[in-house]
Amino acid sequence: MATAIGFEHVRKEYPDGTVAVGDLSLEVREHELLALVGPSGCGKSTTLRMANRLVEPSSGRIVLDGEDVTDVDAVGLRRRIGYVIQNVGLFPHRTVEQNVGTVPRLLGWDRARTRARTAELLELVGLEPGRYARRYPHELSGGERQRVGVARALATDPPVLLMDEPFGAVDPVGRRRLQTEFRRIQQELGTTVMLVTHDVDEAVRLADRVAVLSRGGHLEQLSDPVRLLAAPASEAVADLVGTGAAVRLLSLGTVEPRDVRPVRGPTEGTRAAAAPVRLGDPLDAAFAALAAEPSGRVPVHAPDGGGVAGELDASGLLAALHRLVDDAQERATGTVEPEPSAGVRG
């Protein structure tokens, strides 16, 4: 797969001698969502901001679509790259429509084209244009402001989107909803996304691959989320993942036909107050349904809303979890994607 952003032995050292990033080599593939995660002070936000030159690298190369970012005009570069931060940064004196249309106007788009693109993007992020276009930021909830921020960043259909703790200021329920919606949008548009987060759960839920950094921008592990949770590459990664790895794995798998068994008895009356579990549903949703069912088994329906395909119990859920772990460990010892040797401490 082609590389959208390449970091080649990148270093950032400040005048006082502080080394934020020592020697980082990293590739972000086209159309993927790569999450940078790690403890405070590990250089993840600095790394992100060097990609659009809000922070200038001290040495090394950062290549975007084949061009060294230090060889192009910084302002023009930023207009080509979407950028979303935690507190959004909307202009308070401008309407939603005017905020979303900021970059198109700077690029000389005419009013009709800008307005049409703004309406399209508001629909995409779940904000009805007729209701929201003329509102001001103070009239929106935190989640709505964040959606406007995403729409603004996507206004000119940038090939790359940089996101720095984009959902951190939103309440937990709204954050989960925003994460799901954003992942749908990213997959639909095929945008390459580099996401900084301190939240391992968020990284695991959203990313195609996760890069774990330690102090000095040292790359501890770069892998898909399942492999990260099931086979941490170092003690630092294991400490970051913590003891909840098995639970996090549940969000990455789905209920498959091999996980269910034939119905052993009547299912009427079970889980009457909850949404049904279907083949293809996330395992964490099935776990929640199973935990709430006194009988210890829940009916599993066909994905098209048809009849009951079987039932799921604790043994089926555990088998699915073990399968995820085994698959990840096979990849960890195989040759599918060897761990990079780059990113040596500076």
Helices and strands as residue ranges (DSSP letters): E 3-13, E 19-29, E 33-37, H 44-51, E 59-64, E 67-68, G 69-71, H 74-80, E 81-85, H 96-100, H 102-106, H 111-124, H 129-132, G 137-139, H 142-153, E 160-164, H 172-189, E 192-197, H 200-206, E 209-214, E 218-223, H 225-230, H 235-241, G 242-244, H 245-250, G 257-259, E 277-278, H 283-291, E 297-301, E 308-313, H 314-333
